[in-house]
């Protein structure tokens, strides 16, 4: 293959300070010409160009999954549970629907017959550094390239050798900072080849595990790299052998990438069509960072580079912009930077000759390389300063149970001087409301056709004060239905649940809400390993969910987490403090919605909230729908942390026979609502006064 501008084969080499100022080739790669045979492989498209093979002495030309391995450092790999936090990334995905759309008549690309999701942004330096810290303490596959630190035009990650292996850190960009840059972590990763991208996709598909580069972490998952041979890329696995299900993350196919970039379902009077550029435009883009529309990080017709607006490349200047920095230039589906910044590797699986396809252009590209008609063929082990990737994912299944979370910030707050509770050192999230009867019915129908662990209590049907669930059928065929108990019970809080029932519900949610028997993959492990819950002793939360190989996404709140969300405010008379009630008040709420706000469902004097009567009736329900008192929130926006039902908490999280209840209930007095009132009971207790809500690790996303 030859460069379209020079007519000669190009050797793409890492640039050093002592070499002459290199030129730019038409594909955007920095090159020096050399009279050598063209590399093997294929190159297809309206124009032909090589992708620029940066010489990488530490890497073999064989696929790095072959039996030919690099010498390993003289290190012993250590357990890395303490580094899990480094591995937790949460990419933002956009949904791409309009299934069965027509292909672009000008190119033949873009038709996709299934819904899918694709990264809103390219994989960032920060995300790739987290990946390296999770799986590359030893790096036999060569996931790290020295140019990630040395090539200042795109550098962003340094590597340090320590007594327990390599560690990786994000570094700031050299030269002037790009306009709108928010973090060194938010630029796209470059100097990655197809195998690096496939291993990242495997890691994501396997739940972001921490450990050596093995079949359970990087070498299998979406792609089986354990048997890859030189010159051929593996097809995507139909089933991820680590999960037994279809891969959840993978590299986008060319048609998926193309559709997400150029297709607009609203064109041609709603029949759908394609733009020329991935910015919802047929007009040549500009290259100015900021709020203007139709802007791309590439070389403008004047020769100006985007970051510097100068016509030359300074080897001591970084030219990458933050992903999404062109804030008003998304594709029709909401992706950013599918044109410019970094060329993007796509799946290309099954291609022979060691070739892969890239699309979109990079920071060194000219206009024609951004267009929908241009595709670039490269060798699968090629990597350079303007090549990266984004991930794709299967279409999201609608969750059986949707958990509405509110963020609990102000990490490091002091404990309440009056009680000693409330100090939490990290940000987290708490469900806005408690788990409902309807949600619990969904859970039972998913995992309790044979109710091995007694998730259903018959009092859920017979105690009419709180009843809401009936069960029919015999074991193996149990079915559960929401009762009409003075109206639908679906949105009232669940009761007659023990701590163990709550933990099993949490495990189920943390495991992705699977359907099946009560096993370690559904209810018996996840956030809590209930196989260890002998003799009625509650167990501590797992550091790692064995079903996802990542920290549990959902769990029960500790007492401090529950207390802080209910009573804390960062501004109580100008200083942080705690309210007496979970309604941002020092005075007890009313229990009569007609009497004003705030309101809670509790026994005010001798008066029940639902009936506004002092007479208790065995045929009357006494629960209100969760969130019914929508203006009676805590500082953070949670509802019902006072009244309706007590809620389970994990105390300190240590193993033991006792767990906590807080918040008051429908037949408790005002004192039960107060921050000073707490109860410790056996974890197996089931009664008509207690339910639970979920907690989750805090997630920071780019909007």
Secondary structure in CASP SS format (residue, H / E / C, confidence):
PFRMAT SS
TARGET T0000
AUTHOR 0000-0000-0000
METHOD secondary structure of the structure
MODEL  1
X C 1.00
X C 1.00
X C 1.00
X C 1.00
X C 1.00
X C 1.00
X C 1.00
X C 1.00
X C 1.00
X E 1.00
X E 1.00
X C 1.00
X C 1.00
X C 1.00
X C 1.00
X C 1.00
X C 1.00
X C 1.00
X C 1.00
X C 1.00
X C 1.00
X C 1.00
X E 1.00
X E 1.00
X C 1.00
X C 1.00
X C 1.00
X C 1.00
X C 1.00
X E 1.00
X E 1.00
X E 1.00
X E 1.00
X C 1.00
X C 1.00
X C 1.00
X C 1.00
X C 1.00
X C 1.00
X C 1.00
X C 1.00
X C 1.00
X C 1.00
X C 1.00
X C 1.00
X C 1.00
X C 1.00
X C 1.00
X C 1.00
X C 1.00
X C 1.00
X C 1.00
X C 1.00
X C 1.00
X C 1.00
X C 1.00
X C 1.00
X C 1.00
X C 1.00
X C 1.00
X C 1.00
X C 1.00
X C 1.00
X C 1.00
X C 1.00
X C 1.00
X C 1.00
X C 1.00
X C 1.00
X C 1.00
X C 1.00
X C 1.00
X C 1.00
X C 1.00
X C 1.00
X C 1.00
X C 1.00
X C 1.00
X C 1.00
X C 1.00
X H 1.00
X H 1.00
X H 1.00
X H 1.00
X H 1.00
X H 1.00
X H 1.00
X C 1.00
X C 1.00
X C 1.00
X C 1.00
X C 1.00
X E 1.00
X E 1.00
X E 1.00
X E 1.00
X C 1.00
X C 1.00
X C 1.00
X C 1.00
X C 1.00
X C 1.00
X C 1.00
X C 1.00
X C 1.00
X C 1.00
X C 1.00
X C 1.00
X C 1.00
X C 1.00
X C 1.00
X C 1.00
X C 1.00
X C 1.00
X C 1.00
X E 1.00
X E 1.00
X E 1.00
X E 1.00
X C 1.00
X C 1.00
X C 1.00
X C 1.00
X E 1.00
X H 1.00
X H 1.00
X H 1.00
X H 1.00
X H 1.00
X H 1.00
X H 1.00
X H 1.00
X H 1.00
X H 1.00
X H 1.00
X C 1.00
X C 1.00
X C 1.00
X C 1.00
X C 1.00
X C 1.00
X C 1.00
X C 1.00
X C 1.00
X C 1.00
X C 1.00
X H 1.00
X H 1.00
X H 1.00
X H 1.00
X C 1.00
X C 1.00
X C 1.00
X C 1.00
X C 1.00
X C 1.00
X E 1.00
X E 1.00
X E 1.00
X E 1.00
X E 1.00
X E 1.00
X C 1.00
X C 1.00
X E 1.00
X E 1.00
X E 1.00
X E 1.00
X E 1.00
X E 1.00
X C 1.00
X C 1.00
X C 1.00
X C 1.00
X C 1.00
X C 1.00
X C 1.00
X C 1.00
X C 1.00
X C 1.00
X C 1.00
X C 1.00
X C 1.00
X H 1.00
X H 1.00
X H 1.00
X E 1.00
X E 1.00
X C 1.00
X C 1.00
X C 1.00
X C 1.00
X C 1.00
X H 1.00
X H 1.00
X H 1.00
X H 1.00
X H 1.00
X H 1.00
X H 1.00
X H 1.00
X H 1.00
X H 1.00
X H 1.00
X H 1.00
X C 1.00
X C 1.00
X C 1.00
X C 1.00
X C 1.00
X C 1.00
X C 1.00
X C 1.00
X C 1.00
X C 1.00
X C 1.00
X C 1.00
X C 1.00
X C 1.00
X C 1.00
X C 1.00
X C 1.00
X E 1.00
X C 1.00
X C 1.00
X C 1.00
X C 1.00
X C 1.00
X C 1.00
X C 1.00
X C 1.00
X E 1.00
X C 1.00
X C 1.00
X C 1.00
X E 1.00
X C 1.00
X C 1.00
X C 1.00
X E 1.00
X C 1.00
X C 1.00
X C 1.00
X C 1.00
X E 1.00
X C 1.00
X C 1.00
X C 1.00
X E 1.00
X E 1.00
X E 1.00
X C 1.00
X C 1.00
X H 1.00
X H 1.00
X H 1.00
X H 1.00
X H 1.00
X H 1.00
X H 1.00
X H 1.00
X H 1.00
X E 1.00
X E 1.00
X C 1.00
X C 1.00
X H 1.00
X H 1.00
X H 1.00
X H 1.00
X C 1.00
X C 1.00
X E 1.00
X E 1.00
X C 1.00
X C 1.00
X E 1.00
X C 1.00
X C 1.00
X C 1.00
X E 1.00
X C 1.00
X C 1.00
X C 1.00
X C 1.00
X E 1.00
X C 1.00
X C 1.00
X C 1.00
X E 1.00
X E 1.00
X E 1.00
X E 1.00
X C 1.00
X E 1.00
X C 1.00
X C 1.00
X C 1.00
X C 1.00
X C 1.00
X C 1.00
X C 1.00
X C 1.00
X C 1.00
X C 1.00
X C 1.00
X C 1.00
X C 1.00
X C 1.00
X C 1.00
X C 1.00
X C 1.00
X C 1.00
X C 1.00
X C 1.00
X C 1.00
X C 1.00
X C 1.00
X C 1.00
X C 1.00
X C 1.00
X E 1.00
X C 1.00
X C 1.00
X C 1.00
X E 1.00
X E 1.00
X E 1.00
X C 1.00
X C 1.00
X C 1.00
X C 1.00
X C 1.00
X C 1.00
X C 1.00
X C 1.00
X C 1.00
X C 1.00
X C 1.00
X C 1.00
X C 1.00
X C 1.00
X E 1.00
X E 1.00
X E 1.00
X C 1.00
X C 1.00
X C 1.00
X C 1.00
X C 1.00
X C 1.00
X E 1.00
X C 1.00
X C 1.00
X E 1.00
X E 1.00
X E 1.00
X E 1.00
X E 1.00
X C 1.00
X C 1.00
X C 1.00
X C 1.00
X C 1.00
X C 1.00
X C 1.00
X H 1.00
X H 1.00
X H 1.00
X H 1.00
X C 1.00
X C 1.00
X C 1.00
X C 1.00
X C 1.00
X E 1.00
X E 1.00
X E 1.00
X E 1.00
X C 1.00
X C 1.00
X C 1.00
X C 1.00
X C 1.00
X C 1.00
X C 1.00
X E 1.00
X E 1.00
X E 1.00
X C 1.00
X E 1.00
X E 1.00
X E 1.00
X E 1.00
X C 1.00
X C 1.00
X C 1.00
X C 1.00
X C 1.00
X C 1.00
X C 1.00
X C 1.00
X C 1.00
X C 1.00
X E 1.00
X E 1.00
X E 1.00
X E 1.00
X C 1.00
X C 1.00
X C 1.00
X C 1.00
X C 1.00
X C 1.00
X C 1.00
X C 1.00
X C 1.00
X C 1.00
X C 1.00
X C 1.00
X C 1.00
X C 1.00
X C 1.00
X C 1.00
X C 1.00
X C 1.00
X C 1.00
X E 1.00
X E 1.00
X E 1.00
X E 1.00
X C 1.00
X C 1.00
X C 1.00
X C 1.00
X E 1.00
X H 1.00
X H 1.00
X H 1.00
X H 1.00
X H 1.00
X H 1.00
X H 1.00
X H 1.00
X H 1.00
X H 1.00
X H 1.00
X C 1.00
X C 1.00
X C 1.00
X C 1.00
X C 1.00
X C 1.00
X C 1.00
X C 1.00
X C 1.00
X C 1.00
X C 1.00
X H 1.00
X H 1.00
X H 1.00
X H 1.00
X C 1.00
X C 1.00
X C 1.00
X C 1.00
X C 1.00
X C 1.00
X E 1.00
X E 1.00
X E 1.00
X E 1.00
X C 1.00
X C 1.00
X C 1.00
X C 1.00
X C 1.00
X C 1.00
X E 1.00
X E 1.00
X E 1.00
X E 1.00
X C 1.00
X E 1.00
X C 1.00
X C 1.00
X C 1.00
X E 1.00
X C 1.00
X C 1.00
X C 1.00
X E 1.00
X E 1.00
X C 1.00
X C 1.00
X C 1.00
X C 1.00
X C 1.00
X H 1.00
X H 1.00
X H 1.00
X H 1.00
X H 1.00
X H 1.00
X H 1.00
X H 1.00
X H 1.00
X H 1.00
X H 1.00
X H 1.00
X C 1.00
X C 1.00
X C 1.00
X C 1.00
X C 1.00
X C 1.00
X C 1.00
X C 1.00
X C 1.00
X C 1.00
X C 1.00
X C 1.00
X C 1.00
X C 1.00
X C 1.00
X C 1.00
X C 1.00
X E 1.00
X C 1.00
X H 1.00
X H 1.00
X H 1.00
X C 1.00
X H 1.00
X H 1.00
X H 1.00
X C 1.00
X E 1.00
X C 1.00
X C 1.00
X E 1.00
X C 1.00
X C 1.00
X C 1.00
X E 1.00
X C 1.00
X C 1.00
X C 1.00
X C 1.00
X E 1.00
X C 1.00
X C 1.00
X C 1.00
X E 1.00
X E 1.00
X E 1.00
X C 1.00
X C 1.00
X H 1.00
X H 1.00
X H 1.00
X H 1.00
X H 1.00
X H 1.00
X H 1.00
X H 1.00
X H 1.00
X E 1.00
X E 1.00
X E 1.00
X E 1.00
X E 1.00
X C 1.00
X C 1.00
X E 1.00
X E 1.00
X E 1.00
X E 1.00
X C 1.00
X C 1.00
X E 1.00
X C 1.00
X C 1.00
X C 1.00
X E 1.00
X C 1.00
X C 1.00
X C 1.00
X C 1.00
X E 1.00
X C 1.00
X C 1.00
X H 1.00
X H 1.00
X H 1.00
X C 1.00
X C 1.00
X C 1.00
X E 1.00
X C 1.00
X C 1.00
X C 1.00
X C 1.00
X E 1.00
X C 1.00
X C 1.00
X E 1.00
X C 1.00
X C 1.00
X C 1.00
X C 1.00
X C 1.00
X C 1.00
X C 1.00
X C 1.00
X C 1.00
X C 1.00
X C 1.00
X C 1.00
X C 1.00
X C 1.00
X C 1.00
X C 1.00
X C 1.00
X E 1.00
X C 1.00
X C 1.00
X C 1.00
X C 1.00
X C 1.00
X C 1.00
X C 1.00
X E 1.00
X C 1.00
X C 1.00
X C 1.00
X C 1.00
X C 1.00
X E 1.00
X C 1.00
X C 1.00
X C 1.00
X C 1.00
X C 1.00
X C 1.00
X E 1.00
X E 1.00
X E 1.00
X E 1.00
X C 1.00
X C 1.00
X C 1.00
X C 1.00
X C 1.00
X C 1.00
X E 1.00
X C 1.00
X E 1.00
X E 1.00
X E 1.00
X E 1.00
X E 1.00
X C 1.00
X C 1.00
X C 1.00
X C 1.00
X C 1.00
X C 1.00
X C 1.00
X H 1.00
X H 1.00
X H 1.00
X H 1.00
X C 1.00
X C 1.00
X C 1.00
X C 1.00
X C 1.00
X E 1.00
X E 1.00
X E 1.00
X E 1.00
X C 1.00
X C 1.00
X C 1.00
X C 1.00
X C 1.00
X C 1.00
X C 1.00
X E 1.00
X E 1.00
X C 1.00
X C 1.00
X E 1.00
X E 1.00
X E 1.00
X E 1.00
X C 1.00
X C 1.00
X C 1.00
X C 1.00
X C 1.00
X C 1.00
END
